[in-house]
C-alpha cells in the first residue's frame, strides 16, 4: 500500500490544481518566481480571504518549485480526518502548527509554536504564510496606503500576527515575497454550494528582507505596505 501513496498524492495534486485553474482561471502576475529561486528558502506571505487561498498560490507556482514550497496550516483542522491528513501531507507537504490554548504539558515543556516553520526554513524549504492569522471576510474598501504602524486600521487587511517577524528574526537571510490573491473569496461566497467561475489573479511582488534593526511594529507595517502594493485598485 505504501508503494502507491506517492503516485496517488501526485495524482490528487494534479486534480486539485486542474480544478482550481478551471474554476478560477488563475493567472500569475508580477514577479512570478523563477526556477532559480528553488535553491533558497523564501516566505510567501499573502492576504487571506478564503479556504482556497494557499491552493491557488501553490497552483500558480512552477511545478518544479511546488515540492519545496510548503503551506503553513492549522494542525487541528488538517489532522481531523484521514482524507485531510493525506492531502496536507502527501499532496501539499504542509507544515502543521498547533493553534489555540496550549496544553499543560506544552506549557511545561515551553514548546515553541513556530518551531515546525523554523525547521522547514533551516532545511531549505519555502513557506506559504498568511500573517493575518485568520480569514478576512470584510470587503475591500477605498483606503489610504499604509505609511506607519499607526495606520494599520485603515487597510483592508487584518492586523498581522507577530509570527512573520519572529521567523525573520531567526532567519534574516530569508526573502519574504508579498502575494496578493484577488477574487478567490467571490468564487465561493458564503452560502453557495457550488463555485462561481470568476477570474482570479495571484500577484507576486518584490521580495523584502528583515534588516535586523527594525522593531516588530515597524517591520510588520512595512510588510503590510509591500502586500498592499500588489493589491488591485479597489483594495489600496
ROMAR-604495 format. One line per field, with one value per residue: x, y, z of N, C-alpha, C, CB in turn; residue in three letters. Coordinates in pm, whole numbers, plus 50000, padded with zeros to 5 digits. Glycine has a CB too. Example, Ala and Ser with C-alpha at 12.3 -4.5 7.8 and 13.67 -1.06 7.14 Angstrom:
<atoms>
nu c(51319,51285)
nv c(49431,49775)
nw c(50780,50708)
cau c(51230,51367)
cav c(49550,49894)
caw c(50780,50714)
cu c(51320,51290)
cv c(49670,50003)
cw c(50780,50787)
cbu c(51131,51408)
cbv c(49553,49940)
cbw c(50905,50572)
resn c(ALA,SER)
</atoms>
This chain:
<atoms>
nu c(50083,50197,50358,50193,50122,50275,50253,49974,49931,50050,49876,49632,49709,49748,49484,49359,49493,49426,49146,49128,49239,49067,48823,48883,49041,49299,49560,49896,50077,50305,50611,50673,50783,51094,51266,51524,51496,51447,51663,51692,51551,51229,50970,50647,50413,50071,49748,49442,49148,48992,48930,49053,49287,49569,49585,49544,49763,49977,49924,49984,50253,50558,50563,50798,50884,50701,50735,50908,50789,50597,50280,50170,49967,49680,49703,49490,49271,49361,49442,49217,49082,49120,49131,49190,49439,49588,49584,49711,49963,50061,50003,50039,50254,50251,50324,50245,50092,50029,49725,49534,49467,49741,49832,49880,50113,50255,50295,50459,50681,50761,50705,50783,50571,50637,50834,50810,50798,51038,51216,51157,51244,51514,51597,51591,51347,51065,50798,50441,50254,50003,49983,49776,49645,49385,49088,48998,48703,48592,48484,48694,48778,48792,49092,49362,49708,49921,50129,50254,50294,50076,49872,49753,49489,49340,49356,49264,49335,49362,49515,49857,49986,50248,50416,50546,50741,50899,50994,51161,51344,51501,51582,51717,51817,51633,51416,51117,50824,50571,50233,49943,49621,49353,49000,48931,48766,48520,48466,48373,48140,47995,47741,47697,47689,47813,48092,48147,48233,48491,48743,49054,49340,49687,49917,50253,50498,50797,51062,51111,51338,51428,51585,51726,51743,51492,51201,50928,50672,50739,50851,50632,50448,50580,50579,50305,50262,50409,50259,50005,50073,50061,49799,49479,49330,49093,49144,49342)
nv c(49879,50124,50176,50291,50536,50775,50815,50835,51063,51251,51237,51321,51580,51689,51680,51858,52100,52129,52153,52387,52578,52562,52652,52905,53031,53101,53337,53411,53694,53978,53962,53676,53378,53234,52940,52942,53030,52818,52723,52861,52934,53078,53300,53312,53545,53620,53778,53678,53542,53325,52968,52855,52987,52915,52699,52811,52987,52806,52652,52837,52846,52744,52405,52264,52399,52358,52137,52215,52424,52496,52497,52665,52546,52490,52245,52134,52137,52000,51754,51622,51423,51123,51173,51449,51446,51294,51462,51703,51612,51431,51551,51837,51858,51996,52229,52182,52355,52406,52533,52758,52719,52625,52298,52171,52021,52115,52376,52334,52223,52431,52468,52582,52737,52812,52643,52421,52567,52708,52493,52396,52610,52603,52369,52440,52465,52647,52863,52906,53155,53309,53601,53740,53559,53458,53412,53697,53843,54079,54320,54469,54814,55158,55291,55464,55418,55223,55396,55400,55234,55314,55342,55106,55022,55134,54985,54726,54491,54253,54304,54211,53908,53832,53629,53623,53821,53714,53480,53587,53720,53512,53400,53592,53604,53506,53560,53753,53726,53925,53846,53901,53779,53784,53798,53535,53497,53556,53357,53139,53233,53298,53074,52954,52646,52564,52664,52992,53072,53271,53506,53486,53639,53610,53793,53851,54016,54224,54080,54128,54203,54138,54386,54374,54578,54683,54722,54516,54632,54819,54656,54486,54674,54761,54524,54498,54722,54642,54421,54535,54690,54518,54478,54502,54809,54866,54778,54926)
nw c(50000,50077,49861,49671,49769,49717,49425,49418,49571,49399,49183,49298,49365,49107,49014,49193,49134,48862,48879,49032,48858,48641,48746,48848,48659,48716,48721,48719,48815,48795,48981,48920,49066,48964,48840,48946,49202,49362,49498,49732,50053,50102,50218,50131,50171,50217,50155,50318,50245,50188,50209,49998,49939,49978,49808,49556,49538,49556,49329,49135,49111,48947,48844,48918,49138,49337,49507,49704,49829,50095,50241,50537,50793,51006,51254,51394,51217,50982,51072,51139,50998,50796,50522,50504,50634,50453,50226,50315,50389,50187,49944,49960,50131,50376,50647,50966,51233,51581,51708,51914,52269,52471,52590,52927,52943,52720,52798,53016,52891,52741,52461,52140,51923,51668,51584,51393,51152,51158,51145,50888,50725,50792,50669,50410,50278,50142,50256,50265,50392,50596,50730,50857,51008,51028,50828,50640,50617,50539,50298,50047,50079,49983,50069,50233,50148,50364,50580,50820,51139,51289,51114,51048,51093,50889,50662,50418,50533,50799,51123,51127,51257,51494,51413,51156,51184,51394,51273,51075,51230,51325,51091,50909,50651,50480,50211,50193,50024,49903,49829,49656,49654,49448,49426,49495,49715,49611,49438,49579,49752,50078,50171,49925,49746,49522,49321,49179,48848,48818,48723,48876,49024,49100,49242,49247,49439,49475,49662,50018,50287,50626,50808,51041,51226,51268,51475,51593,51525,51325,51122,51058,50967,50738,50594,50550,50384,50161,50081,50029,49813,49602,49558,49383,49253,49404,49656,49763)
cau c(50000,50285,50413,50100,50090,50337,50186,49837,49941,50077,49752,49536,49759,49717,49339,49327,49544,49345,49014,49144,49264,48946,48718,48923,49121,49406,49667,50007,50123,50413,50742,50645,50910,51160,51323,51648,51465,51430,51784,51691,51424,51153,50838,50545,50307,49958,49619,49369,49004,48920,48998,49126,49400,49701,49579,49562,49902,50061,49899,50039,50398,50612,50553,50924,50904,50598,50778,50984,50710,50506,50184,50156,49825,49644,49701,49359,49183,49412,49461,49086,49028,49221,49140,49264,49579,49651,49601,49810,50097,50105,49984,50097,50371,50231,50384,50131,50120,49922,49652,49452,49529,49840,49807,49968,50244,50323,50340,50571,50796,50790,50706,50779,50476,50699,50945,50799,50831,51182,51283,51140,51335,51651,51632,51589,51214,50995,50669,50327,50208,49901,50012,49656,49615,49252,49030,48944,48578,48544,48504,48790,48723,48890,49170,49493,49817,49979,50255,50315,50227,49951,49771,49713,49345,49276,49382,49172,49398,49360,49650,49945,50037,50392,50494,50632,50855,50986,51061,51268,51449,51591,51631,51715,51859,51519,51335,50972,50761,50429,50149,49803,49529,49232,48873,48902,48654,48396,48444,48289,48088,47923,47605,47690,47741,47893,48173,48119,48351,48540,48887,49133,49480,49785,50016,50376,50574,50940,51092,51165,51422,51436,51717,51794,51731,51352,51124,50818,50569,50790,50864,50500,50389,50647,50529,50170,50274,50455,50148,49902,50122,50028,49653,49411,49298,48984,49188,49451)
cav c(50000,50241,50199,50370,50665,50887,50844,50877,51203,51330,51239,51408,51716,51731,51703,51981,52213,52142,52206,52527,52663,52564,52731,53043,53089,53166,53396,53462,53823,54042,53897,53533,53310,53155,52814,52961,53060,52693,52696,52936,52936,53201,53302,53378,53586,53663,53809,53554,53564,53202,52841,52814,53077,52852,52612,52894,53034,52689,52614,52939,52828,52647,52270,52220,52469,52324,52035,52278,52534,52426,52583,52654,52524,52451,52101,52092,52114,51904,51622,51577,51308,51055,51239,51574,51414,51252,51577,51800,51552,51365,51639,51970,51853,52113,52244,52195,52423,52397,52657,52756,52717,52519,52204,52190,51962,52205,52491,52290,52198,52556,52437,52698,52706,52842,52551,52350,52658,52733,52372,52390,52709,52558,52264,52496,52472,52774,52856,52991,53200,53413,53669,53787,53455,53403,53468,53832,53835,54212,54359,54577,54948,55258,55329,55520,55322,55225,55469,55382,55132,55367,55346,54970,55003,55189,54898,54613,54373,54242,54324,54096,53840,53854,53514,53656,53895,53624,53392,53660,53749,53398,53368,53722,53590,53454,53661,53750,53767,53958,53790,53938,53688,53863,53742,53398,53500,53568,53231,53057,53320,53231,53032,52881,52510,52546,52783,53079,53081,53408,53515,53521,53669,53593,53893,53838,54139,54217,54030,54218,54138,54199,54449,54348,54691,54720,54655,54436,54715,54879,54553,54440,54782,54757,54405,54530,54812,54562,54338,54622,54739,54418,54466,54580,54944,54875,54742,55014)
caw c(50000,50085,49727,49590,49833,49648,49297,49444,49611,49279,49104,49367,49348,48971,49006,49268,49058,48740,48916,49076,48742,48557,48812,48873,48553,48792,48643,48799,48764,48870,48991,48935,49100,48862,48889,49021,49343,49437,49576,49858,50125,50096,50280,50052,50263,50134,50218,50346,50240,50152,50236,49878,49912,49961,49691,49437,49535,49528,49190,49047,49104,48852,48902,48976,49264,49436,49604,49812,49884,50186,50310,50682,50818,51142,51276,51441,51102,50885,51134,51191,50923,50714,50391,50522,50664,50329,50137,50362,50396,50064,49829,49980,50220,50460,50780,51057,51359,51681,51731,52034,52401,52492,52697,53041,52912,52628,52876,53099,52804,52670,52319,52051,51816,51538,51556,51264,51042,51166,51096,50743,50666,50814,50573,50275,50222,50147,50324,50231,50524,50597,50857,50926,51105,51006,50706,50645,50542,50506,50159,50029,50071,49943,50187,50206,50171,50498,50586,50952,51221,51343,51010,51012,51099,50770,50548,50402,50593,50944,51178,51112,51376,51510,51369,51044,51238,51471,51178,51007,51329,51335,50956,50839,50512,50403,50143,50213,49898,49920,49723,49672,49585,49423,49378,49536,49808,49535,49367,49667,49858,50186,50140,49799,49748,49400,49296,49066,48761,48810,48704,48993,48996,49208,49207,49326,49447,49501,49798,50119,50386,50759,50810,51167,51318,51287,51579,51539,51465,51202,51019,51015,50888,50607,50525,50503,50270,50047,50036,49971,49684,49500,49551,49280,49296,49500,49790,49808)
cu c(50087,50341,50326,50076,50146,50271,50041,49834,49964,49952,49649,49579,49728,49569,49300,49372,49460,49209,49023,49162,49142,48840,48756,48995,49245,49521,49772,50062,50242,50543,50725,50777,50963,51225,51448,51624,51450,51547,51785,51553,51361,51028,50746,50432,50196,49840,49537,49219,48924,49001,49082,49251,49530,49702,49606,49705,49995,50048,49960,50189,50436,50607,50681,50956,50813,50646,50852,50913,50595,50410,50183,50007,49803,49632,49563,49263,49233,49439,49328,49025,49139,49241,49221,49411,49653,49682,49712,49951,50146,50092,50063,50225,50368,50308,50270,50174,50000,49857,49571,49535,49624,49796,49906,50108,50324,50376,50461,50697,50838,50806,50695,50685,50533,50803,50930,50833,50980,51261,51274,51234,51480,51693,51615,51454,51160,50857,50566,50260,50105,49911,49892,49608,49480,49196,48972,48820,48520,48573,48608,48720,48833,48963,49303,49599,49872,50112,50323,50238,50094,49839,49716,49562,49273,49291,49277,49233,49372,49501,49733,49982,50190,50477,50590,50758,50952,51059,51181,51378,51550,51647,51632,51756,51744,51441,51187,50907,50613,50348,50003,49716,49395,49118,48839,48785,48520,48366,48352,48237,48010,47781,47592,47751,47827,47970,48123,48246,48393,48692,48955,49277,49563,49903,50136,50453,50723,50964,51140,51247,51410,51576,51792,51781,51587,51292,51004,50716,50614,50800,50727,50428,50449,50600,50388,50175,50314,50342,50040,49944,50090,49877,49595,49367,49194,49030,49294,49399)
cv c(50126,50276,50293,50510,50783,50917,50888,51024,51294,51344,51333,51554,51771,51762,51833,52103,52236,52202,52353,52620,52671,52657,52878,53110,53157,53211,53454,53588,53872,53965,53747,53460,53224,53032,52835,52999,52933,52667,52769,52937,53074,53187,53381,53415,53657,53706,53681,53581,53436,53080,52797,52895,53003,52758,52693,52946,52921,52648,52712,52927,52730,52508,52222,52290,52417,52228,52095,52398,52474,52521,52558,52646,52476,52301,52052,52059,51998,51767,51558,51461,51247,51125,51367,51548,51373,51374,51669,51742,51502,51452,51769,51969,51972,52110,52273,52260,52410,52533,52644,52749,52599,52427,52230,52135,52051,52328,52455,52272,52323,52532,52566,52667,52732,52738,52473,52438,52689,52614,52363,52488,52664,52451,52310,52502,52615,52753,52946,53027,53311,53488,53731,53683,53390,53468,53607,53836,53972,54243,54469,54711,55043,55308,55385,55413,55335,55297,55455,55277,55181,55367,55209,54952,55056,55098,54789,54482,54373,54265,54196,54040,53853,53741,53543,53728,53802,53524,53461,53703,53636,53354,53496,53715,53546,53570,53641,53806,53798,53907,53830,53846,53760,53776,53603,53392,53511,53442,53140,53144,53240,53198,52955,52742,52480,52675,52863,53088,53227,53407,53561,53550,53648,53681,53887,53970,54115,54166,54142,54136,54211,54255,54434,54459,54730,54651,54588,54522,54773,54776,54509,54546,54783,54637,54430,54623,54735,54476,54421,54677,54644,54408,54544,54714,54953,54848,54835,55140)
cw c(50000,49948,49646,49648,49756,49513,49315,49487,49493,49193,49166,49354,49211,48955,49076,49190,48933,48772,48956,48957,48650,48616,48820,48757,48608,48702,48735,48734,48844,48865,49019,48960,48986,48924,48973,49167,49426,49531,49710,49920,50114,50182,50188,50147,50186,50219,50226,50351,50217,50191,50115,49849,49885,49841,49565,49426,49495,49382,49091,49030,48994,48917,48969,49107,49375,49543,49722,49873,49964,50256,50460,50714,50961,51158,51317,51326,51016,50942,51175,51114,50838,50580,50403,50551,50538,50240,50185,50364,50260,49940,49847,50065,50317,50590,50877,51188,51452,51699,51860,52160,52415,52605,52811,53013,52818,52702,52960,53015,52728,52520,52237,51935,51676,51496,51426,51145,51040,51112,50944,50673,50679,50714,50428,50208,50230,50208,50257,50363,50508,50730,50926,51028,51089,50881,50732,50557,50508,50360,50150,50019,50026,50066,50146,50228,50312,50494,50721,51027,51272,51241,50974,51006,50975,50649,50538,50452,50743,50997,51165,51249,51377,51454,51256,51092,51311,51380,51116,51104,51334,51200,50873,50692,50421,50341,50172,50088,49922,49800,49750,49588,49571,49371,49428,49634,49737,49456,49448,49781,49961,50143,50010,49814,49626,49372,49176,48979,48742,48794,48832,48950,49121,49172,49302,49322,49466,49644,49889,50217,50520,50775,50941,51270,51348,51409,51513,51465,51331,51090,50968,50933,50748,50526,50471,50382,50144,49992,49969,49835,49570,49476,49434,49339,49404,49642,49845,49873)
cbu c(49906,50398,50428,49968,50143,50484,50191,49771,50052,50190,49693,49524,49908,49759,49263,49394,49690,49328,48955,49264,49384,48890,48689,49012,49040,49459,49613,50118,50009,50372,50827,50573,50890,51264,51354,51733,51337,51414,51905,51740,51443,51117,50843,50494,50363,49917,49543,49417,48971,48890,48895,49037,49418,49741,49441,49464,49942,50023,49749,50005,50453,50758,50515,51036,50880,50480,50866,51119,50656,50586,50043,50224,49768,49514,49804,49299,49173,49535,49553,48991,48906,49181,48999,49203,49587,49561,49470,49772,50097,50028,49835,49996,50502,50087,50493,50067,50154,49977,49561,49358,49423,49977,49817,49910,50225,50228,50228,50536,50763,50917,50592,50922,50349,50763,50959,50658,50750,51224,51220,50994,51316,51666,51546,51677,51120,50984,50686,50225,50328,49757,50112,49545,49624,49160,48922,49051,48477,48608,48372,48875,48663,48823,49190,49519,49929,49996,50233,50317,50315,49972,49826,49771,49290,49333,49522,49133,49550,49305,49643,50072,49993,50424,50402,50557,50807,50905,50964,51211,51388,51519,51543,51805,51973,51427,51361,50930,50777,50411,50163,49780,49514,49261,48875,49026,48670,48404,48578,48368,48000,47922,47517,47761,47628,47803,48319,48074,48322,48499,48920,49130,49495,49828,49954,50464,50522,51007,51198,51051,51569,51403,51703,51937,51804,51271,51079,50749,50530,50927,50941,50415,50411,50800,50530,50089,50377,50574,50089,49872,50272,50084,49590,49289,49253,48875,49241,49541)
cbv c(50000,50215,50067,50297,50667,50861,50722,50789,51221,51267,51098,51368,51721,51623,51584,51979,52190,52005,52123,52540,52611,52422,52676,53047,53187,53072,53504,53355,53926,54060,53963,53475,53223,53239,52723,53067,53143,52576,52736,53078,52897,53237,53364,53286,53678,53552,53920,53491,53662,53200,52731,52821,53171,52776,52542,53011,53091,52571,52603,53075,52780,52684,52172,52242,52616,52264,51933,52321,52629,52347,52561,52776,52421,52516,52062,52199,52242,51957,51633,51692,51350,50910,51270,51656,51301,51152,51655,51849,51438,51239,51670,52059,51854,52129,52360,52059,52572,52345,52690,52641,52713,52578,52059,52123,51823,52248,52542,52160,52086,52621,52339,52735,52786,52977,52455,52295,52789,52762,52246,52422,52846,52505,52141,52419,52375,52836,52895,52919,53250,53352,53775,53817,53511,53427,53375,53940,53756,54319,54404,54553,54993,55375,55208,55644,55343,55081,55616,55515,55090,55507,55411,54871,55071,55324,54837,54598,54371,54102,54367,54134,53690,53871,53406,53743,54006,53550,53346,53783,53770,53282,53258,53817,53491,53369,53656,53832,53656,54111,53633,54087,53551,53974,53739,53335,53614,53687,53160,52935,53430,53319,53151,52958,52410,52508,52744,53222,53016,53489,53611,53408,53814,53440,54033,53722,54224,54355,53920,54296,54135,54094,54593,54325,54810,54685,54756,54360,54827,54943,54433,54401,54918,54752,54283,54595,54923,54474,54260,54737,54763,54282,54515,54503,55022,54779,54603,55051)
cbw c(50122,50184,49653,49578,49976,49629,49207,49552,49712,49197,49090,49517,49373,48870,49068,49407,49019,48672,49032,49171,48663,48543,48952,48993,48471,48898,48548,48816,48769,49013,49104,48809,49223,48786,48773,48955,49351,49342,49497,49836,50273,49949,50425,49933,50375,50040,50138,50479,50131,50001,50271,49762,50028,50088,49682,49440,49673,49620,49165,49100,49239,48810,48795,48877,49245,49367,49536,49761,49770,50289,50254,50757,50718,51182,51383,51529,51016,50825,51255,51190,50834,50691,50336,50633,50769,50253,50126,50503,50495,50044,49808,50044,50137,50489,50783,51084,51335,51815,51611,52029,52510,52523,52646,53165,52849,52516,52966,53171,52706,52727,52283,51999,51834,51543,51669,51247,51056,51311,51160,50705,50733,50956,50598,50190,50294,50005,50471,50130,50610,50578,50833,50825,51239,51129,50651,50599,50620,50598,50096,49905,50206,49868,50281,50295,50069,50553,50556,51031,51337,51394,50888,51111,51221,50739,50559,50256,50564,50989,51327,51033,51379,51655,51327,50943,51333,51576,51068,50938,51467,51399,50888,50909,50502,50492,49991,50340,49790,49936,49716,49631,49664,49324,49231,49600,49906,49441,49340,49721,49799,50311,50135,49687,49757,49280,49273,49114,48625,48935,48588,49099,48944,49226,49208,49272,49560,49480,49793,50192,50339,50873,50778,51141,51262,51162,51690,51650,51559,51227,51072,51136,50956,50624,50620,50615,50299,50088,50153,50065,49691,49539,49681,49221,49181,49463,49790,49691)
resn c(UNK,UNK,UNK,UNK,UNK,UNK,UNK,UNK,UNK,UNK,UNK,UNK,UNK,UNK,UNK,UNK,UNK,UNK,UNK,UNK,UNK,UNK,UNK,UNK,UNK,UNK,UNK,UNK,UNK,UNK,UNK,UNK,UNK,UNK,UNK,UNK,UNK,UNK,UNK,UNK,UNK,UNK,UNK,UNK,UNK,UNK,UNK,UNK,UNK,UNK,UNK,UNK,UNK,UNK,UNK,UNK,UNK,UNK,UNK,UNK,UNK,UNK,UNK,UNK,UNK,UNK,UNK,UNK,UNK,UNK,UNK,UNK,UNK,UNK,UNK,UNK,UNK,UNK,UNK,UNK,UNK,UNK,UNK,UNK,UNK,UNK,UNK,UNK,UNK,UNK,UNK,UNK,UNK,UNK,UNK,UNK,UNK,UNK,UNK,UNK,UNK,UNK,UNK,UNK,UNK,UNK,UNK,UNK,UNK,UNK,UNK,UNK,UNK,UNK,UNK,UNK,UNK,UNK,UNK,UNK,UNK,UNK,UNK,UNK,UNK,UNK,UNK,UNK,UNK,UNK,UNK,UNK,UNK,UNK,UNK,UNK,UNK,UNK,UNK,UNK,UNK,UNK,UNK,UNK,UNK,UNK,UNK,UNK,UNK,UNK,UNK,UNK,UNK,UNK,UNK,UNK,UNK,UNK,UNK,UNK,UNK,UNK,UNK,UNK,UNK,UNK,UNK,UNK,UNK,UNK,UNK,UNK,UNK,UNK,UNK,UNK,UNK,UNK,UNK,UNK,UNK,UNK,UNK,UNK,UNK,UNK,UNK,UNK,UNK,UNK,UNK,UNK,UNK,UNK,UNK,UNK,UNK,UNK,UNK,UNK,UNK,UNK,UNK,UNK,UNK,UNK,UNK,UNK,UNK,UNK,UNK,UNK,UNK,UNK,UNK,UNK,UNK,UNK,UNK,UNK,UNK,UNK,UNK,UNK,UNK,UNK,UNK,UNK,UNK,UNK,UNK,UNK,UNK,UNK,UNK,UNK)
</atoms>
